């Protein structure tokens, strides 16, 4: 029998053994990893591109890849045969890892929005104390004397002490003659001493803000004494190999052992990021004493190792909406073992902690009168409308188009993504690429621009179909039907054309239609009109340059004063960060979750009518978009 | 105190669409038929004018459907397979006001007749009757585009009602209608928005509004008729309220829809409690057609001669001596 070859697939670190001359796409699929080729393995679509970093292989030449790319080890998995032990990288997931979800400047800008609740009084912090030395007259126990010292600067009250702290106490209070540091956790009304050390050890006390997205995970390492960022890291969620969306993840978890597996994968993902961030910041993970975790309800269930099945089944009830504070050692996180872990509270199964956390990034609770609309345009769109006194929310299934999935040349907002596009009067395309790299595809903001520009320049009709008269010279044939050429092969990273097909456009229209019609339904439920909204906050994975004007032109956003819109970026992560800063934010976010009313769109017969009305550019009712009508009338 | 009927007043009016063309207008029809023009909901004579009565067309076939009920054979016998002769019979014996030529046999899976053969059949029917003609196609885009292009060309000037285009396939046929002066049916699947979208797309390509008829794609009694009823009613209410993109007359197919349902076709021997197949088939079509009429249909394509007779009589009775053709 011939010797088998070992194929290591990155970034999943999955190893699979295959017979010599096995087709690489078959091998990757046998390992249950999500890699597909719409052309059915014909070597024409270029979707199954991989990079082979070590080992010998035989690959048939394909027009879908340029020679330059091939010389860098890129190959189409469907056209490649294993002849050796190989290391193979799946670029799509690698892209998610380097996705630019974390941009400090952008983050700082957003702080202005929320300056009212931006204050540093972390619920977990280091306190330096001078403990009086014991004597025959003052023979109180070490712990009593610590409590006494603490009582001078901190109002008294019940303080508990972790057992692991007691074990170090006698040493710590004597080492520097009573000069000690304690780490005090004040969460949900109780106070715990979770660490103690002599002041000469000068340990820093750090916090971790983490957003667990269904496809990506991002975190910030924060100095809890100042609130400053120390390090940051992001990657794809390793659970991706068990299904790309929430429902398939829940389905996956239902066989024995699989819930554990998903739990371990997310803990593993976070631990890897902790390692990265703490190494780059020069902070040992043991100095991290507090973590604030944000994510949708399913992600939080998997993170806490709770069965998510009932989220999926009618009547859609989760195990918990407001999880209690847990200790990192109970979850297996590589932080200080006594570190406290808080999760942002959910409203319900389909409006999770990522949304309440996002709401924390808006000034909603500071202002009584003004009505706002918060909109997270992810795979599952979530919307909230209200003000300080009332909040209403709903969720809609928008699809992942704006995150780059399900679009032939779509991609996440990472290096090589076209993030803005303009068409000039002569019909020429101009674009900007993230990190000024060679373009690989289009991210959400690029897709919004593209659709708007195609529409106002008369390349597509109101149904999103190409208008032959104008588009003729740019039409190319793809395996998905006709496509409109945006970047010619030689100018692109992959060496093949970047195009948009009518199918892609239909997908984008469905996504924007789902979001707009959900907004419209939610407002109707609240008895409001769009113009009565004072501010609109947009969160989501578009990339950071979402053009509001273009979003209105395609009918994704309502046609109201542009100054009312602001873009929040990854507000789930920003909200988690705010939770680190003060426990007050924890109570605020709980209050938000408590007072939010959930509206179920699926049982609302009018939703379908709203939805089909929105499946047009910008909308079947052009009168809802007066500014777009003006542009449209001028151009036609 | 006398009772006064509350009245709705409408700002809009349904577009008037004329079908067929006489020699003076470049065709060979003996007369034209105009539909639409209503300023109120169907039969609400107390609320507004209805300038034209609803009309009843009958249908002939390039290939009779194998599942058509026996009743049709009983009435038409051999001519069921001779579209020209059948058209003549429909007009002279059963009072059809228009004739629809259904070209299902051009579908690649249902006979794949060529565009030329189809055009020949249309020509034959144009020659055998003098009423305006409807040409009814199918949903195989590529083939029907060829067929309708050819039909439009050979029937140039006749102002046929080309039935139908849909959102995913409208450009070729609409362009042919513009070029050869025909009227067009815009069909959309039982949805107000989708109906409006197609009409916008057509007018955006400069298709003349007075040559659009809508088909909201209705079902037969027992197959979602209530739903189609309320969609048609909403379309009509919006149209009358001033939404120009929904203010087109509507075409419906109670004949075809009813002929194929089990309840109208099932043998009496299998379901004795359902009564005679012949009468049942006619009743089924009448119930369907009457509901559609009340919800706003202006042009009904029907099959069963008894049903045609009953519906025509009903329209006449309702209109009485009122205007409307």
Interface residues (C-beta under 8 A of the other chain):
Chain A: X461 X462 X463 X468 X609 X612 X613 X615 X616 X620 X636
Chain B: X167 X171 X191 X192 X193 X194 X196 X197 X200 X201 X204 X205
